[in-house]
Amino acid sequence: MAKKKERIQWKNQIINFVAIVVGVYVAFYLTNRKLESDKRALERQYIQSMLEDLKNDERQLTESTDTLLYYCNLLASLTKHVYSGKIPEDSLSEMIRGLYLYLPFIPRNSTYQTLVASGNIDIVREFSLRQQIVELYHQHYGAIAVVDRLNEQQRTLMINPYLIRTIQYGGQGKIMNTQALWSSSEFSNIITTCYYSINLKYEYDRAALDKCRALRNKLEQL
């Protein structure tokens, strides 16, 4: 009778042990599932927030590239007129305005900065998508920031002081000293410098716009 009772106790202990193991496993599974669900919810929040940022950036980059391309063409034409010695009286004021152009790009990158600062960049599951995000914000936006700083320094130290000192305006914004400008090598150097600066800025903004649009399209499909 004692032996039978002992066997029954061992059987109960085994059953209890299995129940504990199963319970721990289930709890562990449910906890992991909850954590994964929370991560996916957080990922969706980041993606929705980043989409709003990208839409803002895309609008800004679209406007800047349109404007830059317009003035690139104007300054290219102005450069040809200066080197040919011909003064385009009908469009000169509009061309000269291109020399003052400065369009810094200010991205709305708070979502990306939050991801990086919190160490949560890997919450974006797809590796190629993470690469695409980092490429846009770090590489393309970073390159534009460098170009904008160089353009700002160039305009502050060289171009704007020259224009203020040299360009003489009359009534209705008409340029009064065109002959003196056309005979000045400094003026030709300034417009050439402006043309290449604006063209460089256009190329970097255009590349960033393409990447921004591609990333936005991909995020909208998730």
C-alpha positions as CSV (number, residue, x, y, z in Angstrom):
1,M,0.0,0.0,0.0
2,A,2.9,2.4,0.9
3,K,4.6,1.6,-2.4
4,K,1.4,2.4,-4.4
5,K,1.1,5.7,-2.5
6,E,4.7,6.6,-3.2
7,R,4.2,5.9,-7.0
8,I,1.1,8.1,-7.0
9,Q,3.1,11.0,-5.3
10,W,5.8,10.7,-8.0
11,K,3.2,10.8,-10.7
12,N,1.7,14.0,-9.1
13,Q,5.1,15.6,-8.9
14,I,5.8,14.9,-12.5
15,I,2.4,16.3,-13.5
16,N,3.0,19.4,-11.4
17,F,6.5,19.9,-13.0
18,V,5.1,19.6,-16.5
19,A,2.4,22.0,-15.6
20,I,4.9,24.5,-14.3
21,V,7.1,24.2,-17.4
22,V,4.1,24.6,-19.7
23,G,2.9,27.6,-17.7
24,V,6.4,29.2,-17.8
25,Y,6.6,28.6,-21.6
26,V,3.1,30.0,-22.2
27,A,3.9,33.1,-20.1
28,F,7.2,33.5,-21.9
29,Y,5.4,33.1,-25.3
30,L,2.7,35.6,-24.4
31,T,5.2,38.1,-23.0
32,N,7.3,37.9,-26.2
33,R,4.2,38.2,-28.3
34,K,3.2,41.3,-26.4
35,L,6.7,42.8,-26.8
36,E,6.7,42.1,-30.5
37,S,3.2,43.5,-30.8
38,D,4.3,46.7,-29.0
39,K,7.4,46.9,-31.3
40,R,5.3,46.7,-34.4
41,A,2.9,49.3,-33.1
42,L,5.8,51.6,-32.3
43,E,7.2,50.9,-35.8
44,R,3.9,51.9,-37.4
45,Q,3.9,55.2,-35.3
46,Y,7.4,56.0,-36.5
47,I,6.6,55.2,-40.1
48,Q,3.4,57.4,-40.0
49,S,5.4,60.3,-38.4
50,M,8.2,59.9,-40.9
51,L,5.7,59.9,-43.8
52,E,4.5,63.4,-42.7
53,D,8.1,64.6,-42.5
54,L,8.9,63.2,-45.9
55,K,5.8,64.9,-47.4
56,N,7.0,68.2,-46.1
57,D,10.5,67.6,-47.4
58,E,9.2,66.6,-50.8
59,R,7.2,69.8,-51.1
60,Q,10.2,71.9,-50.1
61,L,12.6,70.1,-52.4
62,T,10.1,70.3,-55.3
63,E,9.8,74.0,-54.9
64,S,13.5,74.5,-54.6
65,T,14.5,72.4,-57.6
66,D,11.9,74.2,-59.8
67,T,13.2,77.6,-58.7
68,L,16.9,76.5,-59.0
69,L,16.4,75.1,-62.4
70,Y,14.7,78.3,-63.6
71,Y,17.6,80.5,-62.4
72,C,20.2,78.0,-63.6
73,N,18.9,78.5,-67.1
74,L,18.8,82.3,-66.6
75,L,22.3,82.5,-65.3
76,A,23.6,80.2,-68.1
77,S,22.1,82.7,-70.5
78,L,23.5,85.7,-68.6
79,T,27.0,84.1,-68.7
80,K,26.7,83.6,-72.5
81,H,25.6,87.3,-72.9
82,V,28.5,88.6,-70.7
83,Y,31.2,86.6,-72.6
84,S,29.7,87.5,-76.0
85,G,29.5,91.2,-75.0
86,K,25.7,91.5,-75.6
87,I,23.5,93.1,-73.0
88,P,20.0,91.5,-72.7
89,E,18.1,94.7,-71.8
90,D,14.7,93.0,-71.8
91,S,15.5,90.4,-69.2
92,L,18.6,91.7,-67.4
93,S,16.9,92.6,-64.1
94,E,15.4,89.1,-63.9
95,M,18.8,87.5,-64.6
96,I,20.5,89.7,-62.0
97,R,18.0,88.5,-59.4
98,G,19.4,85.0,-59.8
99,L,22.7,86.3,-58.4
100,Y,21.0,86.9,-55.0
101,L,19.3,83.5,-54.9
102,Y,19.9,81.4,-51.7
103,L,17.5,78.5,-50.9
104,P,18.8,76.5,-47.9
105,F,17.0,73.2,-47.3
106,I,15.7,72.7,-43.8
107,P,14.5,69.1,-43.5
108,R,11.8,68.1,-41.1
109,N,13.9,65.2,-39.6
110,S,12.6,65.1,-36.0
111,T,11.3,61.5,-36.4
112,Y,14.7,60.3,-37.8
113,Q,16.6,62.1,-35.1
114,T,14.4,60.5,-32.4
115,L,15.0,57.1,-33.9
116,V,18.8,57.6,-33.8
117,A,18.9,59.2,-30.4
118,S,16.8,56.5,-28.8
119,G,18.7,53.7,-30.4
120,N,15.5,52.4,-32.0
121,I,16.6,52.5,-35.6
122,D,16.5,48.7,-35.7
123,I,12.8,48.8,-34.8
124,V,12.3,49.1,-38.6
125,R,12.3,45.4,-39.4
126,E,13.3,45.5,-43.1
127,F,17.1,45.9,-43.4
128,S,16.9,47.4,-46.9
129,L,14.3,50.0,-45.6
130,R,16.6,51.0,-42.8
131,Q,19.4,51.4,-45.3
132,Q,17.2,53.6,-47.5
133,I,16.2,55.8,-44.5
134,V,19.8,56.3,-43.3
135,E,20.9,57.0,-46.9
136,L,18.4,59.8,-47.3
137,Y,18.9,61.5,-44.0
138,H,22.6,60.9,-43.4
139,Q,24.0,60.9,-46.9
140,H,21.8,63.1,-49.1
141,Y,20.5,65.5,-46.5
142,G,24.0,65.7,-45.0
143,A,25.5,66.6,-48.4
144,I,22.9,69.3,-49.0
145,A,23.7,70.8,-45.5
146,V,27.4,71.0,-46.5
147,V,26.6,72.6,-49.9
148,D,24.2,75.1,-48.2
149,R,26.9,76.1,-45.7
150,L,29.5,76.6,-48.5
151,N,27.0,78.7,-50.5
152,E,26.1,80.8,-47.4
153,Q,29.8,81.5,-46.7
154,Q,30.4,82.3,-50.4
155,R,27.5,84.7,-50.6
156,T,28.2,86.4,-47.2
157,L,31.9,86.9,-47.8
158,M,32.1,87.5,-51.6
159,I,28.9,87.6,-53.7
160,N,26.5,89.8,-51.7
161,P,29.2,92.4,-50.7
162,Y,30.1,92.7,-54.4
163,L,26.5,93.1,-55.6
164,I,25.8,95.7,-52.9
165,R,28.9,97.6,-53.8
166,T,28.6,97.4,-57.6
167,I,25.1,97.1,-58.9
168,Q,23.4,100.5,-59.4
169,Y,19.6,100.4,-59.6
170,G,17.5,103.1,-61.0
171,G,13.7,103.5,-61.3
172,Q,11.6,100.4,-61.5
173,G,14.6,98.2,-60.6
174,K,16.5,99.0,-63.8
175,I,20.2,98.3,-63.8
176,M,22.0,101.7,-64.6
177,N,25.6,100.6,-65.0
178,T,25.4,97.7,-67.4
179,Q,28.2,98.9,-69.6
180,A,30.6,99.0,-66.6
181,L,29.5,95.6,-65.5
182,W,30.0,94.0,-68.9
183,S,33.5,95.4,-69.1
184,S,34.4,94.1,-65.6
185,S,36.2,90.7,-65.3
186,E,35.1,90.6,-61.6
187,F,31.5,90.7,-62.7
188,S,32.0,87.8,-65.1
189,N,33.7,85.8,-62.4
190,I,30.8,86.5,-60.0
191,I,28.1,85.3,-62.4
192,T,30.2,82.2,-63.3
193,T,30.6,81.5,-59.6
194,C,26.9,82.0,-58.9
195,Y,25.9,79.8,-61.9
196,Y,28.1,76.8,-60.7
197,S,26.9,77.3,-57.1
198,I,23.2,77.2,-58.1
199,N,23.8,74.3,-60.5
200,L,25.6,72.3,-57.8
201,K,22.8,73.0,-55.3
202,Y,20.2,72.0,-57.9
203,E,22.0,68.6,-58.5
204,Y,22.1,67.8,-54.8
205,D,18.5,68.9,-54.2
206,R,17.3,66.9,-57.2
207,A,19.1,63.7,-56.0
208,A,17.6,64.1,-52.5
209,L,14.1,64.7,-54.0
210,D,14.3,61.5,-56.0
211,K,15.4,59.5,-52.8
212,C,12.8,61.3,-50.7
213,R,10.0,60.4,-53.1
214,A,11.1,56.8,-53.4
215,L,11.2,56.4,-49.6
216,R,7.8,58.0,-49.2
217,N,6.3,55.6,-51.8
218,K,7.8,52.6,-50.1
219,L,6.5,53.6,-46.6
220,E,3.1,54.2,-48.0
221,Q,3.0,50.7,-49.3
222,L,3.7,49.1,-45.8
